[in-house]
Amino acid sequence: AEMAAQKALGWQLAEEYDLKTGELRLTFTDATGAPVQLAGLSVLVGRPTEAKDDQKPDFVREAGVYVARAALAPGKWMLHVEALAADGTPYRQRIDLLVEG
């Protein structure tokens, strides 16, 4: 049921990492392409192979985009995203992120 509810939200999630500024940006958009206002957001960032580099950056909303400072070295990273819609529907997604060196 949770998966169906998540699908019904119709959200898209795009990620972007800027190595120069150390900014990780997450953009949630709804089915119409409008930015989504989340009721909650938790993101675990880590390496696919080991837990020692795991971090939970603090995201702030800036002009419809959620931005956090994260020191990510070049290579492969994984983002475990847990967001909460305004109506309480949970949204979970795993993202593979490649940081170019």
Secondary structure by P-SEA (a helix, b strand, c coil): caaaaaaaabbbbbbbbbccccbbbbbbbccccccccccbbbbbbbbccccccbbbbbbbbcccbbbbbbbccccbbbbbbbbbcccbbbbbbbbbbbbcc
